[in-house]
């Protein structure tokens, strides 16, 4: 009697378009998160300028004797505090948003934290132009019912 056919290797099912889209979204979240953190690091220059202002700038040459207002007078001390405070806030906001975007990309790859990913996608719409495009595409993809079901299937029971 002949043996029945046995399939020894695992059956391979090609990924669906939603799975491909989610994989791309996760990758783009990593890239945009790094770009947001990198571009917000420009404000470190403002912090350095503010610290220099607070340390007491030295004039490059003596003031002009004929002028009533000295154009080379140092700025008021509050200006240095303003530069440092705004620079620190911008760097902190940018690095935080970059980290949240990368974390959302990881959650998309793991199919966890659906609401978190939606909130980060909405917030990333502020970062023009790449964050806006990524946020809109993420919102469109994650609001599909079958994609939401993919996230709910992977959720850990508490």
Order of alpha helices (4+ residues) and beta strands (2+ residues): alpha-alpha-alpha-alpha-alpha-alpha
